[in-house]
Amino acid sequence: RPRVLSGIQPTADSFHLGNYLGAVRQWVPLQDTHEAFYFLANLHAMTAEYDPEVLLRRTRVSAAQILASGIDPDRCTLFVQSQVFEHAELQWVLSCLTGYGEASRMTQFKDKSAKQGAAAASVGLFTYPILQAADILLYTPQVGEKDFQVPVGEDQRQHLELTRTLAGRFNHRFGPTFVEPNAHILKSVAKITDLQEPERKMSKSASSPQGIINVLDEPGPLRKKIMRAVTDTGTEIKYDPEAKPGVSNLLTVLSALNGTPIPDLEAHFAGAGYGQLKKELAEVALETFGPIRERTLELMNDPAELDRILAKGADRAAEVAAATMAVVRERAGLLRRR
Ligand code: TYM
């Protein structure tokens, strides 16, 4: 079976709707068609100032949410990035192949460092995309295999491009080792936007609490946030991201959650007001996230069991990572220990 891999940062107590639709939900069916590797990118979550206890808690609650969303540790490999040491090691090898200027062009770094003030940004934030390249390439299929997908949202496209570049560069310098991965971006849900600022993407770090729908939101606040979502002037419920970014985002989300194509939704809401759209969306969101929330809370009641599941995943991931790294060390001229 072809390989697929993706990761998510445990940087909040809950995933938001963008993470869910753009990534996690797509991971679920891929478990059956692919050999899937999914992980919590806790090393990436260290790139901005953080509290160790909070990181630990978020690592577990993120894992619980992934499991509650339908990821099955018996059908895929689910693990925590830091438990597979080769991620950090391959990152070093790849960072020696990355140009300083090349890394400086990563737009996510430019945005985030501009916000913190360039001098305050950590070197880890700067090398973040190289660690991401290592995350992916450790799980490379055999050279010659074509299908190597990484399901992500639109904001990760540039990091995937860098990963392809670094894979090609390593292969060229040291011999064919890595398959270049393809970003698997589902256009319809590639960029879910903020409820309060519908021109901007919904973001753990940049959105206001009112702008974000969290998977673990309680029903009351969740409904309230949807009902207060910014809509547009006019009254017509029509998909037009340029003229009606707010309404279009709500339609996108409703369509993704209930499976009704957007034109059918437009017909369904003909003559209805924005309030009706929001009400139906709130219902579907509650139906979708209610069970995930309950299951997450259940899983959090037994952290030892959660840790066991993750350790098992890490063992399996480490086998693959160790095999890749053995080849990388040899090709890169690193002396063997034994
Ligand atoms: P992270 O944790 O920021 O986001 C996790 C996933 O959610 C997607 N996403 C969105 N999709 C649609 N609309 C949105 N508003 C939205 N916001 C976030 C992201 O595109 C992502 O797929 N660097 C990665 C984590 C990572 C990774 C990897 C991913 C580390 N190593 C290797 C793939 C492969 C990140 O910050 O994701």
Boltz pocket constraint, residues with backbone or C-beta under 6 A from the ligand:
constraints:
  - pocket:
      binder: B
      contacts: [[A, 5], [A, 6], [A, 7], [A, 8], [A, 9], [A, 10], [A, 17], [A, 18], [A, 19], [A, 20], [A, 21], [A, 22], [A, 23], [A, 41], [A, 44], [A, 131], [A, 132], [A, 135], [A, 136], [A, 150], [A, 151], [A, 152], [A, 153], [A, 154], [A, 155], [A, 156], [A, 189], [A, 190], [A, 191], [A, 192], [A, 193], [A, 201], [A, 202], [A, 203]]
      max_distance: 6.0
